[in-house]
């Protein structure tokens, strides 16, 4: 019978936590963050009763380092195994996890919990080079409204809310952007900058997405005004829908609205 994930030793033992992170970040051996040296013969693991855990010395630049340097763990006094616990819980919690919840679980200050949460979220940001999609790929494009713009009065409709544009590659990654409005002049430059021209894009019937077929390999639309949400292309059998994007927003909004306390 499989053991619960949080029973893994690297979540509870500091030495095991260092070994785990080193195996992930240095699969072929330690790398010096100061000079880039990766020669195992020129890097020594420091030993001794007073030596910091996980400390190495580079013989090229004669600088000490640990696996925490150059990562979100750097300059933090929180034990590494607790970092790993919170990273796992944040990634495994579909509705997110609040600063207050982290504070209660770690029995730490709110400032420490806030710092942890924001560092981890920053590390989860998009770092992928190049464009999404490509030949044979599908990217769903949609926007949503959330929160309230500073200086705007709350009223009916969405004019007072923040606009989020998301590009969701089926079976792949998501990229989201805070845009000024849903106007074509605000969304089209982002779409063109992040989606390859060879991509099959799918959207709803919103006018800002009109004639995207002129920019990409193909463009299909689902018309929500006619209660159309998904259908199969008669020639190819491809499912035309933006349900992946809408499902992403459902999880995103639950994480935003359900993680304050």
C-alpha positions, 0 to 999 in steps of 0.5 A: 500500500502506498504511503501518504506523500507527506510522510516522505523523509525529505519533508521531515528531515533537513539532511534528506531535504538537502539531498532531495533538492540537490538531486533535482537541481544538480542531477549530474553533480553540484554546480558552483553558482559563483563561477559556474564550475561543474567539475566534480574534481574541483568541488569539495563537500565540506565536512566537520562538526561546525560546518553548515549542512549542505556546504560545498567549496569551489576550488576554482573561485574559492567560494563556498555555496549550498544548493539554496543559493540562486533559488527561492530558498536563498536568504531564508532562515526557514529550514529547507524541509519546511519549504518543501512541505509548503511547496507541495501543499501549494501545488497540491491544493486546487483552491490554493493556500492562504498566508494565514493557513501557512502561518497556522501550519508552520506556527510562524509569523504572518510576515514569514508566511507571506514571504514564503507564499509570494516567493513560491508563487513568483517561482511558479511564474512562466519562464518558458522561452519561445511561443506556445502552440505550433503545427498540430497544436491547439491553443484556446483563448479566453478572457475573464473578469475579476476583482475591482479596478482601483478608482472605479465604482462598483456597478452592473457589468464588468467595466469596473473589474480587472481583465485577465486574458489566458492562452491555454494550450491543450495538453500543455501550459497556460499563460495569463496576462492582466490587460487594460481591456478586451479591445482588439488593440489590447489582446491581439498584440499579446496573442501574436507575441505568444502564439506561433502562427502555425497554431490552430486557435479557438475562441468564443464569438467575441468581436476582438477575436474576429478574423484570427484565421488571418494570423494563424493556421486556423481559427474556430469559434464556439458561439456562447450566445446560442448556448454552443459550448463544444462540437466536433468538426465534421471533416477532422473530428477535432473538438471545437471548444474553449472548455479547457480555458474556462475550466482553468478560470474556474480553478483560478477563481476558486483559488483567488476567492477561497484563500484569504483566511 
